[in-house]
């Protein structure tokens, strides 16, 4: 597969973007996960440098001021962003990257790297999304409300993506994203 491809997967929280991204990377060789930076607390199953680069808010702000981010945003009281160094490292190593970022971040990556492929994962409906968020047991009621309040904006911005895949059945969604990525990798 050609190297240097940038694949962005975005979606509202709970839509399955991380699951889909990881499965597609397992199925298509030569794609590496782009590790984002965040100031949010590390979850028990997460590892620094694998899932995120966990930074203090002060360190994150310093890096923003130094121009080290391709994109960044404050969400839910924490910062999230993609470091230029991650893309530069992949370019040096001739690797393609899969990004699992919010919709605004995806559009920022596309602006900086017009050849990037943007895929938006949509939930089948808001109630299904709400159930998924509740069932993963990582959200308190306030966080759940904040995440759901963002969905209309995310769905609107998702219309600007190159492709939209509805995740109403996980295996089907994975197959659809895999097909889109394989086509892109061949260009």
N, C-alpha and C positions, 0 to 999 in steps of 0.2 A: 504494500500500500504506500502511496506517496506520503512523504513527511511534510510537516509544517502546516497541517490543516488545523483549524480552530472550530470546534463544535460547541455551541452554546445551547444548553437545555435550561429553560426557565418555566416556572409555574407558580401558582399560589401554593403556600405551604400545605402539605398533605395531599398533593395531587399525584405523588409518586415519582417526581423527577429524579430523586437520588437513586431510587431502586432501578428505574429505567436506565439511567446513565451508567450505573455500575454493571448492569446485565449486558448492555450493548458493548461496553469496554471489554467484558470477558469474551464476548462472541467475535469481536473484530480485533485482530492483533494490531499492535502498533499505536494504540491510542492510550494516552496516559491521563489520569485525573489531575486537573489543575486545582491545586490546593489554595483555597482562599484564606484570607486573614480575618479574624473576628476578635471582638472584645467580650463576647458573651461567655458565660462559664462553660467549661468543658463538661459534656455529659459523660456518664460512667463508661460508656462503650467507645468513647472517642479517644484518639491519640493525636498529640501535637505533631504537626508535620505530615500526618497522613490524612486526617479529616479536615483540619484547619490549622493555621498558624495562630495560636492563641496569644494575643497581645494585650497589654494593658491599654487603657484609653489614652494615656499619655504617650506611649510608644506609637500607637496607631496615629494619633494627631501629628506627632513629629514626622512620621513617614508621609502623611498627607502633605504637610508643609514642604517636605523635600521632593514632592512630585513622584513618589515611588509607586503610586497606584494608577492602573489603567482606568479603574472605576472603583467607586466606594459610595457607601450610603449608610446613614443611620437608620436602623429599623428596630423597633421595640426597645429603644433605649440603649442599643449596642451598635457598634460599627461593624460593617462587613465590606470587604474589598478584595480586588485581584491585583497582585503585585506585578509590575512590569518585569521583575526579575524571573517570575515563573515562566512567562512567555519567552523571554530571552534564553533561559536555560533550555527550554524545549527546542528552540531554534538551533542552539549550539549542538544539542544532542540529536537533532533531526527527528524529533518526535512530534506527533500530533497530540493536541490537548482537547479534553472534554471539560467544559465548564458547567458547573451546577450553581447558577447564580439567579438573583431576582431579575425581574423583567427590565428594570431601569439599568441594571448592570449589564444585562445582555445587549441592550441597545447601545450602551456606551462602548462595549467591546466592538460591536459592528461598526460604530462610527470611527474608532481607531484602527480597526482591521476590517476593511470592507469585504474581504474574501471570506470572512467567518460565516458559518452556517448557523442560523438561529432557528431552533425548534421550540415551540411553546406547547407544553403539556396542559391540557384543560381537563378539569374534573367534569364528570357527566352532569352534575348539578350541585348546587350549594349545599343541599342537605347531605348528600353523599360525602362531600368534602368535610362538612362538620363532623359527621360520624367517624371519618378516618382520623381527623385530628383528635377526637375524644379517645378513640381506641388505641392510639399510640402512647397515651398516658404520659405525655411530656408537656402538656399545656394546662395551666390553671385557667379558671374562668375568664380572668382579665386578659390573659395572653390569647386565649381562644377568640375572644371578642375582637381584639386588635387585629389578629390574623384575618378573620372573616371580614372586617371592615375594609381591608385592603383589596379584597377580591375584585370588586367592580373596576378599580383602577388597573389591576393586573390583567384582567380580561381585555380591557380596552387597549392597553399597550401591547398585549399579546397579538393583537391583529396586525401589528407592524412587523411581526416575525416572518421569516421565509416560509415556515410551515407550521401547522397546528395539528396536534394529535390529541384526540379525546381518550383519556384513560378510564374507560368504563369496564374494560376487561384487561388485566395486566399483561397477559401473554400476547394479546393482539396489539396492544400499545407498544410493547417491546419490539415486536416484529415490524410494525410500521416505522418506528424510529430507526431500527437497524437498517431497513431498506433505504431510508432517506440518507443515512450516514454512509452506507456503502456506495450509493450513487455519487455523493459528494466526494468521497475519497478517490473516486476514479476520474474526477475532472482535473 
